[in-house]
Amino acid sequence: MSETTYHVTGMTCQHCVASVTEEVGALDGVTEVKVDLPTGAVTVVGSAEETAVRAAVEEAGYELVS
């Protein structure tokens, strides 16, 4: 299992965390999602492609930055 950390902007509260966790967690191959609200770090455990993670974050209403 791989673990990749992304930086997401726009999250301000626990609702934001829940939205990102739900969208990214629904991706095929993702087994766990950890969100650190103060830093915007989103750690994805599993085998999801970055493009799929980016699309899921955008679907939740936030932006993944490189």
Backbone hydrogen bonds in HBPLUS format (Angstrom, degrees):
<---DONOR---> <-ACCEPTOR-->    atom                        ^
c    i                          cat <-CA-CA->   ^        H-A-AA   ^      H-
h    n   atom  resd res      DA  || num        DHA   H-A  angle D-A-AA Bond
n    s   type  num  typ     dist DA aas  dist angle  dist       angle   num
A0046-GLY N   A0002-SER O   2.84 MM  44  5.35 164.8  1.87 156.3 161.6     1
A0004-THR N   A0044-VAL O   2.95 MM  40  5.32 163.0  1.98 147.6 150.9     2
A0044-VAL N   A0004-THR O   2.74 MM  40  5.32 166.7  1.76 160.6 160.8     3
A0006-TYR N   A0042-VAL O   2.79 MM  36  5.14 165.4  1.81 142.4 146.1     4
A0042-VAL N   A0006-TYR O   2.83 MM  36  5.14 163.6  1.86 146.9 150.8     5
A0065-VAL N   A0007-HIS O   2.84 MM  58  5.63 167.5  1.86 164.1 168.5     6
A0008-VAL N   A0040-GLY O   2.81 MM  32  5.07 167.4  1.83 144.0 148.2     7
A0009-THR N   A0063-GLU O   2.81 MM  54  5.36 160.2  1.85 157.0 161.0     8
A0063-GLU N   A0009-THR O   3.37 MM  54  5.36 171.8  2.38 145.2 147.5     9
A0016-CYS N   A0013-CYS O   3.12 MM   3  5.32 121.8  2.47  99.2 112.6    10
A0017-VAL N   A0013-CYS O   3.19 MM   4  6.62 156.0  2.25 145.5 152.0    11
A0018-ALA N   A0014-GLN O   2.90 MM   4  6.13 159.7  1.94 147.1 152.2    12
A0019-SER N   A0015-HIS O   2.92 MM   4  6.16 156.9  1.97 148.7 154.7    13
A0020-VAL N   A0016-CYS O   3.02 MM   4  6.27 169.2  2.03 158.4 160.0    14
A0021-THR N   A0017-VAL O   2.88 MM   4  5.98 165.1  1.91 152.5 157.5    15
A0022-GLU N   A0018-ALA O   2.91 MM   4  5.98 158.9  1.95 147.0 152.5    16
A0023-GLU N   A0019-SER O   3.05 MM   4  6.24 171.3  2.06 152.3 154.3    17
A0024-VAL N   A0020-VAL O   2.94 MM   4  5.96 170.8  1.95 157.3 159.8    18
A0025-GLY N   A0021-THR O   2.84 MM   4  5.54 148.4  1.94 135.7 146.2    19
A0026-ALA N   A0022-GLU O   3.16 MM   4  6.18 127.8  2.45 136.5 146.8    20
A0026-ALA N   A0023-GLU O   3.34 MM   3  5.41 142.4  2.49  95.8 105.7    21
A0027-LEU N   A0024-VAL O   3.12 MM   3  5.59 164.0  2.15 114.3 119.4    22
A0030-VAL N   A0027-LEU O   3.26 MM   3  5.73 167.2  2.28 129.9 131.6    23
A0047-SER N   A0029-GLY O   2.94 MM  18  4.89 152.7  2.02 115.0 122.1    24
A0031-THR N   A0045-VAL O   2.78 MM  14  5.67 164.5  1.81 152.7 158.1    25
A0032-GLU N   A0045-VAL O   3.37 MM  13  5.03 151.6  2.46 136.3 134.3    26
A0045-VAL N   A0032-GLU O   2.88 MM  13  5.03 177.5  1.88 154.3 154.0    27
A0034-LYS N   A0043-THR O   2.86 MM   9  5.02 162.8  1.89 147.9 153.6    28
A0043-THR N   A0034-LYS O   2.73 MM   9  5.02 163.3  1.76 158.2 159.9    29
A0036-ASP N   A0041-ALA O   2.83 MM   5  5.18 165.8  1.85 159.5 163.4    30
A0040-GLY N   A0036-ASP O   2.82 MM   4  5.65 139.0  1.98 156.4 169.8    31
A0052-ALA N   A0049-GLU O   3.09 MM   3  5.34 123.6  2.43 102.7 116.1    32
A0053-VAL N   A0049-GLU O   3.06 MM   4  6.42 157.3  2.12 152.4 159.3    33
A0054-ARG N   A0050-GLU O   2.80 MM   4  5.99 164.0  1.83 155.2 159.6    34
A0055-ALA N   A0051-THR O   3.04 MM   4  6.19 159.4  2.08 141.1 146.4    35
A0056-ALA N   A0052-ALA O   2.98 MM   4  6.18 154.4  2.05 145.3 152.2    36
A0057-VAL N   A0053-VAL O   2.91 MM   4  6.15 159.6  1.96 154.5 159.8    37
A0058-GLU N   A0054-ARG O   2.95 MM   4  6.17 159.9  1.99 150.8 156.5    38
A0059-GLU N   A0055-ALA O   2.87 MM   4  6.05 147.2  1.98 141.4 150.9    39
A0060-ALA N   A0056-ALA O   3.06 MM   4  6.33 141.0  2.22 139.8 149.6    40
A0060-ALA N   A0057-VAL O   3.16 MM   3  5.12 124.8  2.48  92.6 106.5    41
A0062-TYR N   A0057-VAL O   3.08 MM   5  5.56 166.3  2.10 144.1 142.9    42
A0061-GLY N   A0058-GLU O   2.94 MM   3  4.92 146.4  2.05  97.7 108.5    43
